[in-house]
Amino acid sequence: MIWSRKARWRRQAYRILRAAKRLESLEDAALRREMSEATFRARGGESLQRLLTKVYALAIEATRRTAGMTHFPVQVMGAIALFEGHIAEMQTGEGKTITAILPAALRSLMGKGVHVITANDYLASRDAEKLSPIYAKLGLTVGCVIAKTEGQDKSKREGNFILAQEDDDRRDAYACDVTYGTASEMGFDFLRDRLRRGAGVQERAEKRQPAIFEKTVGREAPVQRGHYCALIDEADSILIDEARTPLIIGVMQANREAMVSLYRWCAGAIRHLEPGVDFLFDPHKRRADLTDQGCRRVTLLAKPAIIDTIDTERIYQHVEKALMAALVFERDRDYVIHKDEIVIVDEGTGRKMDGRKWQEGQHQSVEAKERLPITEVTSSAARITIQTLFRYYEHLSGMTGTAVQARGEFSKVYGLKVTVIPTNRPCIRRGMATRVFRTQDAKREAIVEEIDRLVRVGRAVLVGTPSVESSESLSEALLAIGVEHEVLNARFDAQEADIVSRAGTSGKVTIATNMAGRGTDILLEEPTRKAGGLHVIATEMHTSRRIDRQLVGRAARQGDPGSFQFFLSLEDELFRVLKVGKREKLIKRAWSDRKGELNSSWERYFRRIQRGLEKLHTKQRKRLLKFEREQSKRYRKLGLDPFLELAEA
């Protein structure tokens, strides 16, 4: 069945490419007339399936004339898969960006708007602006919505292109034929539009909805015009990894003086609590709970008089949040400090998530831990999960280099099939044996030695690290032996494109968090290619095999030579999910050579833990979706909008 489908797509792809070849003699005006005719036929009732060959050929020719790029047959196959509602697994470097032009142009014929979702604001604005001249050749307009930056308006209008930050510009961007943006921005716009609409069927349902909605949003017109079609780049990252956290619009609430004192007091009080006696910590679930004895100890601890106004149960809750701030949330891994503010770092991409906050006082607990000013607490005004947001679309499809491992979840949650698209050229990536070490220090020494060796033979090296802290400690070790390199992490995300563009230079070393794994091109120089191409060193296994595959996929693109190798240690982040004491026992009984290296058979422990975490995260996403469905039913019975939070449940 799958092979017959692929054979059909391949035959159709060659027909489309032949049709595109025949269009080369047409004038630009004639090209636009052909597109206008296709639009007229589509809105007159002709199926898009019958117009596919013609429109894809027009889009291919427009791409060739404007960008000097010609689509490969496999890219056209991927574009057909997208139109038919599949997740197309296309390997890194196979040209997913220009593949999306074809289905976007075809779906735009209906005049209902096509949303192209990318991994971050940088990629959304880059792709929209870069591709707008291609769409212009077809008579199509392009919009792009990006996050609002405080004190800086990046809105822009140029020809058929609109870059939007403010609401009025956003309305125009969503009114374009094709609109680029991130899942979070489009999700927040969806929620803001619901807030603009009001509470729901009954006018605020006897005033159950908080009056703050009326004060903050009034009755403005919505910015989005509907949810007809979404094409998602890096679909696994957006539909799977980001789906663990709902999108929430918060309402700021001023902190009482007693609450500020409580956050500060809890940060110090946890030093008096004994693990395993006063509280239980489950690293697997990233959760800390007070025991009965711990509750008694907290009650007996000396407190400032002002905290006496807070009920005991709330004190217990905030002590548990302080424990989580100390044991779960790690500086330069889960967050960075910028201008005396906590900025959350996205686990999947390594990018800063400006403006995001942890809920229910957790953010303030981390601020107290770091002795920073305590910011206002945010309570939820509206929320939606990624799963629910994208199931609103009439047509949904996506592309990624790593989808096969999640094909069950794609099918069950979104009703999407995963199809592997063949590569344009055979992949000659070479994997080297995984090396496992007893300690982080022993592993770091081995990595530095290997980098030094590779640089001497002219290889380009990309080192993937799980956190800002680990990237900077490795950087210090390389500086100590005089190896020049560049660091790409959440502290330097503004220079991402520039740093990555140089990563394919012979002898170049680039240290990167997960940032470099998504949507960025590494082009090899000829000397690098001759020396063996880009070598990727993964310094840890991530919580998902898909993230590992993305990093590894930076090497050996489009038939280029390349290789990869994993360096692991028993002190890695992945091993921290083991119960207290178990990791220490493993380290004690592990036999290593004089350099601290273990037998490669230890790799199976890492694979086992990784599989366990993947199952845990799948369960979390299922629970989140189940909770939202139950809440939706309850709210609809009350005649309320299911995405707006009640003042009283």
N, C-alpha and C positions, 0 to 999 in steps of 0.2 A: 504493500500500500504506500509506504513512505517513498520507496524507490520509484514507483510509478508516478507519484506526485512530483518528485524531483526531475524525472525524465520529461514530464509534461512542461515543467517550468523551464528546463533547459531548452527544449524545442521552441517554446514561446519566446525566451530571451533572445535566441538567434533571429527569430522573425522580427522582433522589435529592433534589434541592431541593424538588420537589413533595411527596415523602414526608415530608421534614423539616417542611414547613409544616403537614401534617396532625397532627404530634405536639405542636403548640404548646398544645393544650388538655389534654394529659396532666399528671397530678400527678408530682412528682419520684419518688415511690415506684414509680409505674407505669412510669416511664422505666427505673428500675433493674431492674424485673421483666422488661421487654422485653429488656434486655441479658443478664439471667440466662438467659432462654429461648434467646437466640442462642448463649450459651456451652454450654448443655446440648445443643443441636442440633449444634454444631461438634464437641464431644467425642464425640458419638454417631455421627460419621462423615459428617455433611453437609458438603459442600465450602464453603470460605470464599467462593468466587466467587458461590454462590447466596445467601449471607448478606450480601454486600457492600452492596446497596442499603439493607437494613434497618439495619445497623450504622452505615454512613456517615450516614444520616439521624438516628440517635440521637445520634451524636457532634456533628453540626452543631447540633442542638437544644440539647445540653448546653453547647456553646460560646456559643450565643446567650444562654441563661439566665444563665450564669456570668460571661462576659466582655463581653456586649453586642455581640459581633461576629458578623456573618453571613458565611458563606463565599460567595465569588463562584463562578460556574460554572467559571472557569479554574482556581481552586484545587482544586475537586472533580476536574477533569480531571487535574491534577497528582497528586492523591491516588490516582486510579485507576491512573495510570502507575506510581506507586511500588508499588502492590500487585502489578502485573503484572511487576515486576522491571526497571524502566527507570531510567535517569538522566534526571530531568526538568529540562530547562533552563528555569528560571523567573527572569525578570529581577529585579534588586535592587528591593526594596520591594513585591513581589507577595504577601507574606504566607506565606513558606515555613514559618514556625514553626507556624502553626495548620493548615497543610496536612498536616503530619506527624501531627497528632492522629488523623486518620481511619484511615490504614493501621495506625498503632500500636494503636488500639482494636480493629481487626478481627483483626490477628495475635495480639493478647493473648488471644483466645478459646481458643486451644489450650493455655494455661497453661504454656507453655515459656519465657516471657520475651521481651520485645522490647527491643533496645538501640537507643537514639537517640543517634547520635554527633554532637557539635558541635565547633566549632573550638578552644575553650578552656574552662577551668574556670569562668570568669565566666559565659559563655553557657550552659553546661550547668546550673549551679545556678540561674541566672536563669530559664531556660525551665522547668526541672523544678518550681520553686516556684510560678512564675506560672501554670502549666498544671495543677498538681495538683488545684485545685478542680473543673476541668472533668472530669478523669478520675474524681474522687470522685463526681460526678453519675451516672457510669456504673457505679459500684461497683468501680473499678479503683484499685490502689495504685501509687505512683510512688516510685522510688528515684533517687538521684544519687550517683555516686562522683567525688570530686575528689582532687587530689594532697595528700599529707600535708605540712603546714607545720610546720617545726621549732618546738616550744614553744607551738604554738597548735592547739587542737582545735576545728574548726568543725562537728563532727557535730551533727545536729539531728533530732528526731522531732516531728512535728506532724500530727495527724490521719492522713491516708493517705500522708503524705510523709516520706521518710527521706533526710537528707543525710549521707553517710558518708565518713569518712577512715580510721578504724581497721578492722582486719580483721573483727571481730565485726559491726560496723555494715555493712561491705561485704557480708557474706553476706546480711544482711537486705535490703539495697538490691537485690542481684541476684535475690533471691527475689520482688521486687515484679513486678507485671504489666508495667510499663514502667520501664526504667532508663536515665537520661541519663548521659552521660560523654564524655570525649575518647578518641580512638583510642589515644593513648599510655597513658592510665590503664588502659583495658580490655586493651590489649596487655600491659602490665606485670603486671596481675592474671593474665592467661593464663599468662605465663612463671613467675610465682611459684607458681601452682598446679602447673605441671609440676615445679618444684623440690620442692614438697611431696610429690608423688607418688613422686619418686625417679628413678633413672636410666632405667628402662624395663623391657623384657621380662625380661632377665636382671638379677638384683639387683646393680646397679652394675657389671654386666659384668666380673666378676673384679676389682672395685675400680678400674676405669679412671677412674670419675668422681671428682673431687676430694672428699676427706672433708669439706671445708668445708660442703658442702650439708647434711650431717647435723647439723653444729653450729649452722647458722644457721636452718634451717627446720623441723627435726624432722619430725614426721609429723602436722601439723595438717590439718584438713579443708580442702578447696579453698573459695574464696569464690565462684567462678562455678559456675553449674549447667548450662551448655551454651551452644551457639551456634546458636540457632534462626533469629532474624531480626535484621538490622541495617538501620536507616534512617539514612542519612548526610547531614547538612546540610553545605553547602560541600564537596560530594563531590570536586571536582577538586583542591582544596587538600589534602584528606586522602588520597585514593586515588592522586593523581599527584604533587603537590609533596612531600608528606611521605614518599613511597615511596622517595626516594633515600637515606634514612638508616634503617638497621634499628633496631628497638627492642632495647636491650641492657641486661641486668641485670649490674652489675659487682660484683666482689669486691675490696675494698680491700686493697692490699699495701703494707706499710711500705717507705719509701724507704731504701735503703742510703746511707750518707754519701757513698760514691763516686759514686752516681747523681745526688745533689743537686749535687755539685761538677761533674759532667759537664754537667748542664743549664745551670748558670751559665757554665761555660767556653765551651760552644757558642754561647751568646748573644753573647759577645764575639768569638769566633774568626771568625765569619762576616764581620766587618768587614775581615778580611785577604784575603777571597776576591773575585776579579774576575769579574763576570758575563760569560758567553760564553766564558770561558777556564777558570775553575776550576769553574764549574757552569752548567748550562743550565736556564733557567726558562721553562716553558710556561704563560702566563697563561690560555690557553684551557682547559687541563686543571687549572689551579691546582696545579702540581706543579714541584718543584725537584729536580734530580739532579746529583750531583757527577760531574765528568769524571775521567779517569785522572790528569790533572795536578792537579786539585783534591784528589784523594785523597792524592797525594804531598805537597801543600802542608799538608794537615791533619795528616799524619803528622809533618812536620818542625816544626810549631808547638810552642812551649813549653807544657807542661801541668803542672798540679799533680801531685805524686808519687802521690796517692791514685787518680788516674784510670788509672795503669798497671795496675791490677787488672782493668780492663774491656777486653774483646777489641776489636781494631781495627775489625772489621766493625760492631759496635754503635756505636762512636764515629762512623763514617761515617753511619750511619742517623740518629743524633741531630743531627748537623750539618745534614743535609737537613731534619730537622724544625724546626731553628732557622731555616733559610732560609725555610721555609714560614711560620713564625710571623711573620717580618719582611716577607715579600713578599705573602702570601696573606691572612692574618688581620689585619683592620684594626680598631683600637679605635673604638668608637661606631658601627660598622657590623656587624661579625660578633660583637662582644661589648662589654659594658660592665663597668666595675669598680665593685663594690658591697661596701663593708666589707672592702676588701683581698682580694676574691675575684673571679675571672673568671666572669662570668655570660654564657652564650651567648645571642645574639639570633637568633630564628628569621627566616630570610631572607624567607619568604613572608608572615609576618604582622607582623614588627617587634616581636613580644612577647618578653619575657625567658623563657628556658627554665630555670627554677630546678632545680638538682639534676643537670642534664645535664653531661657532660664529654666532650671529645674523647678518643679512644682512643689506645693505644700510645705514650704519652708526648707526644703533640701538645699536650695541655692544659698539661702541665708546661713545655713549651718556650715557650708563650705567657706563662705566669707568670714564667719567667726573663727573657723580653724586657721585661716590665713591672716587673721587680725586685720581685715580690711573693713572699710565702712559698710554697715549693714544697709542694703538697699530695700526698697519697698517690696512687700510680698505681692505676688500676682495671683489672683484667683481666676478661675476659668470662666470666660464669657461665652465661648463657642468652641467646639472641637469636632474633628472628623478624622477618621483613620485613612491612611493611604489606600487601603483596600476598598473602602466605601467610595472614596473620591473617584477612583478610576473606573469603578463599575457603573458610574453615572454616565459614562461616555457610550454613545451608540456604537461606535467603532473603536476598537482598542487593539494595538499591536506594538511590538517593540523589537529592539536589536540589542545584542550584547555578545561579548566573547565567551561568556560563561553562563549558560542557561541549563544545560543538560542535568546537572545535579539537582536542580530545583524544579524539574519538569512536573513532578507530582503536585507541588504547591501551585504552580502556574495554572495547571488544569483545574484543580479543585476550587481555588479561590477566585480566579479570573476567567475560567473557561477558555484558556489559551493553550494551543498546541505549541510544542517546541520542535523546531526543525533545524538540523545542522546543515548550513550552507557550505559546500566545499571551498577550499582556498583557491585563489587564482593561480598560485604557484605552490609546488610541494613544500611543506614546512620541514626545514632541516635543523630545527632546534635540538640541541644535545643536552641531556640531563646528566649531571655528575652525582656520584654517590653522596647521600646526606651524611654530614659529620655531626656527632653529638658529643657534648662536653659536660663535665661535672658542674662547672661554675661559669658565671657570666664573664669573669676576668679571663679564664682560659680560652673561652670562645672568642672574646674580643682580640686576644693576641693572635689566634689562628687566622681570624678574618683580616687583620692588618697585614700579616705575612703574605696571605693569598693576594690581597690587593696590590701589595708592593711587587709581587712576582708578575702579576698580570700587566701592570703598568709598564714594567720593563720590556715586555714583549709587544707593546703597542696596542693592547686591547683597551676598549672603552668599558668602564665598569659602572653599573648602577647598583647601589646598595639599598635594599628596602629595610626600613626600621619601623617598629610598631608605635613609637612615641617620639615626642620632641626630645625628651631626656636622653633616650638611647641614641638618637641621631647626633646629639651634641657630645656625648661621651665618646662615641666612635670618632667624631671629628677631632677631638682633643688627642686621641691615640695616634691618628694619622699625622697630625701636626708635629707630634713628638719625634716622628721618624722622617719628617720633611716631605711627605706626600701631599702635593697640592690637590685640592678638591673643592667642591661647592656643596652647600647644604640647602635642601629644599624641605621646609617643614612649615607648621602653622605660624611661625614667627615671620616667615618671609614669603607668604602666599602671593603677595603682589608681584614678585619677580618670577613667578612660576614659569611663564611661557619662555622668558629669556633664558633661564637656567636650563630648562629641558631642551631647548633648541640646540644647546651646545653639548648635550650629553653623549652624542655619537662621535665626538672627536677622538682621534687616536691618543691614548694615554690619559684620557679624561676620567675623573672619578666624581660621581654624583651620589650624595647620600640623600635619600628621600624617605619621608613617611608615605602613607598610602596614597598621597596626592598624585604621584607620578603614575599610578596604576589606572587612571581613568581619563580618557579623552585627550591625551597629549601625545604628540608625535615626536619620536626620536629618530632622526635621519642620520644614517651612517656616512662618514667620509670614506673615500676609496681606500686610504691606508688602513683604516679600521676594519673594513671589509676583508682586506687581504690578510690582516693579522688574526682573523677569526671572528670578527663582529663584536657585538655588545655582549658582555657577560653580566648576568644578574645574580647578585648574592642576596638571598633572603635570610635575614638574621633571626627570624622567629617564624613559627607557624601562627597563622591568624585563627580566629574563631570559626572561620568558614573556609572550605577548600576553594570556593569561588574567588575569594580575595587573593589567596595564594596564586591561583591560576592567572589572575589579572596581572599580578606583579611579574610572574614568569613570562607572560605573554608580551612583555616589552621587548624581549630579545627575539631575533630571527623572524622579523616581519617580512611579508612579501617575498619569501624565498631567500632573504639575507641569511648569512651564517650567524650563529649565536649559541649561547649556552647558559645554563643556570645551575645553582647549587644552594642547598639549605645548610645553614649552620645553626645548631640548636644547643640549648643547655638545660639542665634540670632546674635552673633558677629562672627560666623564662616565664613570661606572663601566663602562658597557657597552663603551666604546672601549678600556678597559684590557686586554681579552682579546686585543687585537692583539699580534703579535710585537714584541719590543723594537725600537724604531727606526721601525716602520711608522707608528705614530700620530704621531710627531714629524714624519715626512715629510709626512703628510697635513695637519697643522696648518700647516707651512711653506708648502705650495702652495695653501692655502685663501685665497681672496680675500674680504675682508669690508669692510663700509662703516665709517665712522668710529666707529660704536657697537659694532663687533665682530660684526655680524650677517651671516650667510652666506645664500646662495641656498637656498630651501626644497628644492631638488633633493637636497641633502645628506641629507635624511631617508632616502633609499633605502639609504645605508650602514648606518644604524642598524637598519633592517628586516632587512637581509641578516645582520648580526651576530646579531640576535635569533633569526632562524630557525636559524642555526648552533648557538647555545646550546641551543635547544629540542631539536634533534636529538641534541646531545651528552648532555643530561640524560636523554633517552629511552634512549640507549645505556647510560648508567650504570645506569638502573633495570633494563634487560634483563640486564646483566651480574650485577647483585646477585641477581636472581631465579634466573638460571642457576646461580650459585655455590651458592645455598641448596638448589636442587633436587639438585645433585650431592652436596652434603654430606649431605642427607637420605637419599639412596640408600645412601651409604657407612655412615652411622650405623645405618640399619635393618638392613643386612647383619650388623652387629655385635650386633644385638639391643638397640640403645640408643635413647633418646629423641633425635630429630633436633634438638631445640631446646636441649638442654643441651650445653655445651662439654666436650670431653674434656680430661682432664689431660694425656694424650699422644695425638697424632693417629695 
